[in-house]
Amino acid sequence: MRAIGLGPWNKNPKYCTGCYRALRQRHGGAEIDCSVLFADVRGSTQLAEQMSAKDFNRLMGRFYDVATNVLVGFDAIVDKFVGDEIIGIFVPAMASEQHTGRAIAAARELLRRTGHGRAGEPWLPIGAGVNSGPAFVGAIGQGPDTELTAMGDTVNTAARLASAAGAGEILVTAATSQRAGITIGGVGRRTLELKGKSEPTDVVVLAP
């Protein structure tokens, strides 16, 4: 397949790059129901200050490898790495109609794989945010800079949740947790004033 320009897709090697190429060439996309996971390192500036640039690069490389493995395992699109943050998109065509539950499960697995929920300190402190709802998923940009990504309020809210999460926390909007069948009465709850949001956001707090 590589001989004819096809092969594993870099955003999820379970799929062929041919479909993405078609989206890129035609700027395809649609507004669909999906789930979005943001996870980032807590205190990365302090971590970088305490070690050499080479060691910090090695540490972040380990995080990227683990996060990619987790997202691919839960059938997500590995959207991008942004500094100390990874973004995963869970669409029905890949992660099934249960994409909300799979996004939350992926967040929990990522925290476990970075050492949260065990005795002692995690090898990397991670906080995560998960949100579900309508978003535009498709190709944006021009020429070689074209990327497949998700855009919209659902995505922005997930990003704000990740920024507000402490190490070892997964913040999920209350509506998203209900979609996943999580009993809100059995978990922590908060009401947050998220940056840029006009109304307070009710969230549940999940652990690994």
VENDAGI-V281491 format. One record per pair of residues at least 24 apart in sequence whose ideal C-beta (glycine too) atoms are under 10 Angstrom apart, sorted by sequence separation. I is the first residue (numbers start at 1). J is the second residue. D is the distance in Angstrom with one decimal. If there is no record, write none. Layout:
i	j	d
I	J	D
I	J	D
//
This chain:
i	j	d
39	63	9.0
60	84	6.7
71	95	10.0
75	99	8.3
86	110	8.4
104	128	9.3
106	130	8.5
131	155	7.7
133	157	8.0
180	204	9.8
182	206	7.5
59	84	9.9
74	99	9.2
103	128	9.6
105	130	9.8
131	156	8.8
132	157	9.8
133	158	9.3
177	202	9.5
76	102	7.6
104	130	5.4
131	157	4.8
132	158	8.7
164	190	8.5
175	201	9.6
177	203	8.2
178	204	9.0
180	206	9.8
74	101	9.7
75	102	6.6
76	103	7.3
103	130	5.0
130	157	9.9
131	158	3.9
174	201	8.2
175	202	8.1
176	203	8.9
177	204	4.5
39	67	6.6
56	84	9.8
74	102	4.9
103	131	8.6
104	132	9.3
129	157	7.9
130	158	6.3
131	159	8.8
164	192	5.7
173	201	6.3
174	202	4.1
175	203	9.8
176	204	8.5
177	205	9.8
73	102	9.8
74	103	7.4
103	132	7.1
129	158	4.9
131	160	9.0
164	193	9.4
173	202	7.0
174	203	6.3
177	206	7.8
37	67	9.6
74	104	9.7
76	106	6.4
100	130	7.9
128	158	9.1
129	159	6.8
131	161	6.4
164	194	6.8
171	201	9.1
173	203	5.7
174	204	6.0
39	70	9.1
74	105	6.3
75	106	9.0
100	131	9.2
101	132	9.7
129	160	7.0
130	161	7.1
131	162	9.6
161	192	7.9
163	194	8.3
164	195	8.9
172	203	6.2
173	204	8.0
39	71	9.3
71	103	9.4
73	105	9.8
74	106	4.0
100	132	4.5
129	161	2.7
130	162	8.6
160	192	8.0
163	195	7.7
171	203	4.8
172	204	5.3
37	70	9.5
73	106	7.6
74	107	9.3
99	132	7.3
100	133	9.6
128	161	7.9
129	162	3.5
160	193	9.9
161	194	7.3
170	203	9.6
171	204	7.6
172	205	8.1
37	71	7.5
72	106	9.7
127	161	8.8
128	162	5.7
129	163	7.5
160	194	4.0
169	203	9.9
170	204	8.7
171	205	6.2
172	206	6.1
70	105	9.5
71	106	6.1
74	109	7.3
127	162	6.0
129	164	7.3
130	165	9.9
159	194	9.3
160	195	5.9
170	205	7.3
171	206	7.8
48	84	9.0
70	106	5.6
71	107	10.0
73	109	7.6
74	110	9.4
126	162	9.4
127	163	8.0
129	165	5.8
159	195	9.6
160	196	7.0
169	205	5.7
170	206	4.2
37	74	8.9
47	84	8.7
70	107	8.8
127	164	7.9
128	165	5.9
157	194	6.8
159	196	9.7
160	197	6.9
164	201	9.2
168	205	10.0
169	206	7.5
170	207	7.3
70	108	9.6
71	109	9.5
127	165	3.2
156	194	8.8
165	203	9.2
168	206	10.0
169	207	7.4
170	208	8.0
37	76	7.0
44	83	7.4
45	84	8.9
67	106	9.3
70	109	5.1
71	110	8.0
126	165	8.5
127	166	5.7
156	195	9.5
157	196	9.2
164	203	8.1
166	205	8.8
168	207	6.7
169	208	9.6
36	76	9.3
44	84	4.0
69	109	9.5
70	110	4.8
84	124	9.3
86	126	9.5
88	128	9.8
90	130	9.1
126	166	9.9
127	167	5.9
128	168	9.5
129	169	9.1
130	170	6.4
131	171	9.1
132	172	8.8
133	173	8.4
156	196	6.9
157	197	7.1
161	201	7.8
165	205	8.2
168	208	6.9
35	76	8.6
36	77	9.9
38	79	9.3
43	84	9.4
44	85	9.1
69	110	9.4
70	111	9.7
85	126	9.9
125	166	8.5
126	167	6.6
127	168	7.4
128	169	7.4
129	170	7.3
130	171	7.6
131	172	7.2
132	173	7.7
156	197	8.3
160	201	7.8
165	206	9.7
34	76	9.8
37	79	9.2
40	82	8.2
41	83	8.6
42	84	8.9
67	109	10.0
70	112	9.2
84	126	9.4
85	127	10.0
86	128	9.4
88	130	9.4
90	132	8.3
125	167	3.6
126	168	7.4
127	169	5.4
128	170	4.6
129	171	5.0
130	172	4.7
131	173	5.2
133	175	7.9
161	203	6.5
34	77	9.2
36	79	8.2
40	83	7.9
41	84	4.0
66	109	9.6
67	110	5.9
70	113	6.1
85	128	9.9
124	167	9.1
125	168	7.2
126	169	9.0
127	170	7.8
128	171	7.3
129	172	7.4
130	173	7.9
132	175	7.7
133	176	7.7
153	196	9.6
38	82	9.2
40	84	5.3
41	85	7.5
66	110	7.2
69	113	7.9
70	114	9.6
91	135	9.3
93	137	9.7
126	170	9.3
127	171	7.7
128	172	8.9
129	173	8.7
131	175	8.6
132	176	4.5
153	197	8.7
157	201	6.9
39	84	9.5
40	85	3.7
41	86	9.6
122	167	7.2
131	176	5.5
132	177	9.4
39	85	6.8
40	86	7.5
67	113	8.3
89	135	8.0
91	137	6.0
121	167	9.3
122	168	7.0
130	176	6.2
133	179	9.2
157	203	9.7
38	85	6.3
39	86	5.5
40	87	9.3
63	110	9.3
66	113	5.0
67	114	8.6
129	176	9.9
130	177	8.6
132	179	5.8
38	86	7.7
39	87	8.2
66	114	6.6
89	137	6.4
132	180	8.1
37	86	8.2
38	87	5.6
39	88	8.0
37	87	7.1
38	88	8.1
63	113	9.5
130	180	8.7
36	87	7.1
37	88	4.3
63	114	7.1
116	167	7.4
117	168	7.2
36	88	7.2
37	89	8.0
62	114	9.1
116	168	4.3
35	88	8.6
36	89	5.8
37	90	7.1
114	167	9.5
115	168	9.3
116	169	9.0
35	89	7.7
36	90	7.3
114	168	9.1
116	170	9.7
13	68	9.4
34	89	6.0
35	90	4.2
36	91	10.0
103	158	9.1
107	162	9.5
12	68	9.2
34	90	6.0
35	91	8.3
111	167	9.1
11	68	9.6
15	72	9.9
20	77	9.5
34	91	4.8
35	92	9.4
66	123	9.6
111	168	6.2
10	68	9.8
14	72	6.7
33	91	8.6
34	92	7.2
66	124	8.6
79	137	9.6
107	165	9.6
111	169	8.4
12	71	7.7
13	72	6.6
14	73	9.5
32	91	6.3
33	92	6.8
34	93	9.6
67	126	8.7
89	148	8.6
91	150	8.5
111	170	6.8
11	71	9.2
12	72	5.4
15	75	9.4
32	92	7.0
34	94	9.7
35	95	7.4
63	123	9.1
66	126	9.7
77	137	8.1
89	149	7.6
90	150	9.7
110	170	8.9
11	72	9.0
14	75	7.2
30	91	9.9
32	93	8.5
34	95	8.4
62	123	8.0
63	124	5.5
89	150	4.9
15	77	8.9
62	124	7.6
87	149	8.1
88	150	9.8
107	169	9.8
108	170	6.6
12	75	7.3
35	98	9.6
36	99	9.8
63	126	7.9
87	150	8.3
107	170	4.6
12	76	6.9
33	97	8.9
35	99	4.7
59	123	8.2
60	124	8.6
106	170	10.0
107	171	9.5
11	76	8.8
12	77	5.7
13	78	9.5
34	99	6.3
35	100	4.9
37	102	9.5
59	124	6.7
107	172	8.1
129	194	9.7
11	77	5.0
12	78	6.3
33	99	8.1
34	100	9.1
35	101	8.7
37	103	4.9
89	155	8.3
104	170	7.1
11	78	4.9
33	100	9.1
35	102	7.4
36	103	7.2
37	104	8.3
39	106	9.0
80	147	7.3
103	170	9.9
9	77	8.8
10	78	7.9
11	79	7.2
35	103	3.8
39	107	6.6
79	147	8.3
80	148	9.6
87	155	8.3
104	172	6.3
9	78	9.5
11	80	8.8
34	103	8.8
35	104	8.1
37	106	6.0
38	107	9.2
79	148	7.8
80	149	7.1
89	158	9.8
103	172	8.8
37	107	5.5
79	149	5.5
88	158	9.7
131	201	9.3
35	106	9.2
39	110	5.7
77	148	6.9
79	150	6.8
87	158	8.3
39	111	8.2
77	149	8.7
87	159	8.0
100	172	9.0
104	176	7.8
131	203	9.4
37	110	8.1
41	114	9.0
77	150	8.2
103	176	8.3
104	177	7.7
130	203	9.8
19	93	9.9
85	159	8.4
129	203	8.5
130	204	10.0
39	114	8.9
87	162	8.9
100	175	9.8
101	176	9.9
104	179	9.6
105	180	8.8
12	88	9.6
79	155	9.1
86	162	9.7
100	176	6.0
101	177	10.0
104	180	5.3
130	206	8.5
11	88	9.6
12	89	9.8
47	124	8.1
82	159	9.5
85	162	7.1
100	177	8.6
103	180	8.2
104	181	9.8
11	89	8.8
15	93	9.8
47	125	8.4
85	163	9.2
100	178	9.4
101	179	8.1
102	180	9.0
104	182	7.5
128	206	8.8
15	94	7.3
100	179	4.6
101	180	4.4
14	94	8.1
42	122	9.7
44	124	9.0
99	179	9.5
100	180	4.6
101	181	6.9
128	208	9.9
43	124	9.9
44	125	8.9
98	179	9.5
99	180	9.6
100	181	8.9
101	182	8.7
12	94	7.0
42	124	8.8
43	125	6.2
98	180	8.3
100	182	9.6
126	208	9.6
41	124	6.1
42	125	4.2
98	181	9.5
41	125	6.5
42	126	6.8
43	127	10.0
40	125	9.9
41	126	6.2
42	127	5.3
40	126	7.1
41	127	8.2
122	208	9.4
39	126	5.6
40	127	6.5
39	127	7.1
40	128	7.9
38	127	9.0
39	128	4.1
40	129	8.9
38	128	6.6
39	129	7.8
117	207	6.4
118	208	8.5
37	128	6.4
38	129	4.9
39	130	9.2
116	207	7.7
117	208	3.6
37	129	7.4
38	130	8.0
116	208	4.8
36	129	8.3
37	130	5.2
38	131	8.7
115	208	9.3
36	130	7.1
37	131	8.6
114	208	8.9
35	130	6.5
36	131	5.7
111	206	9.0
112	207	9.8
113	208	9.0
35	131	7.1
36	132	7.6
111	207	7.7
112	208	4.5
34	131	9.7
35	132	4.2
36	133	8.6
111	208	4.0
34	132	7.0
35	133	8.3
108	206	6.8
110	208	8.5
33	132	7.2
34	133	7.8
36	135	6.9
107	206	7.5
108	207	7.8
109	208	7.9
33	133	6.8
34	134	7.9
35	135	9.2
104	204	9.9
108	208	5.2
33	134	5.8
34	135	5.5
36	137	9.6
107	208	8.7
32	134	7.0
33	135	8.2
34	136	9.7
104	206	6.9
31	134	5.5
32	135	7.1
34	137	6.0
31	135	6.9
32	136	8.1
33	137	9.8
30	135	9.9
31	136	5.1
32	137	5.7
30	136	7.2
31	137	7.8
32	138	9.2
29	136	5.9
30	137	6.8
31	138	8.9
29	137	6.0
30	138	6.4
28	137	9.8
29	138	1.4
28	138	5.6
29	139	5.9
27	138	7.1
28	139	6.1
29	140	7.8
26	138	9.6
27	139	4.9
26	139	7.7
27	140	7.7
23	137	9.6
24	138	9.7
25	139	8.4
27	141	8.8
36	150	6.1
23	138	6.3
24	139	5.2
27	142	9.0
35	150	9.7
23	139	4.7
34	150	6.5
36	152	9.3
22	139	9.4
24	141	8.8
38	155	8.5
32	150	9.0
34	152	9.5
36	154	6.1
20	139	8.2
24	143	9.4
27	146	7.4
29	148	8.1
31	150	10.0
35	154	8.3
36	155	5.2
38	157	9.7
40	159	9.2
24	144	9.4
28	148	9.2
29	149	9.2
31	151	9.6
34	154	7.3
36	156	9.3
38	158	5.0
25	146	8.5
29	150	9.2
31	152	7.6
33	154	8.9
34	155	9.0
36	157	8.4
37	158	6.9
38	159	5.1
24	146	4.7
29	151	9.1
36	158	4.2
38	160	8.7
40	162	5.6
23	146	8.5
24	147	8.5
35	158	8.3
36	159	8.1
38	161	7.0
39	162	6.2
40	163	7.5
42	165	8.1
24	148	7.3
37	161	9.8
38	162	3.6
42	166	6.8
43	167	7.8
23	148	6.1
36	161	9.6
37	162	8.3
38	163	8.1
40	165	8.5
42	167	4.4
20	146	9.5
36	162	9.7
39	165	8.6
41	167	8.9
42	168	8.7
20	147	9.9
38	165	8.9
42	169	9.2
20	148	5.9
19	148	9.6
39	170	8.6
37	170	9.0
38	171	9.7
37	172	9.9
11	147	9.4
11	148	6.6
35	172	9.8
11	149	9.7
9	148	9.3
36	176	9.7
35	176	7.3
35	179	8.7
35	180	8.9
33	179	9.7
//
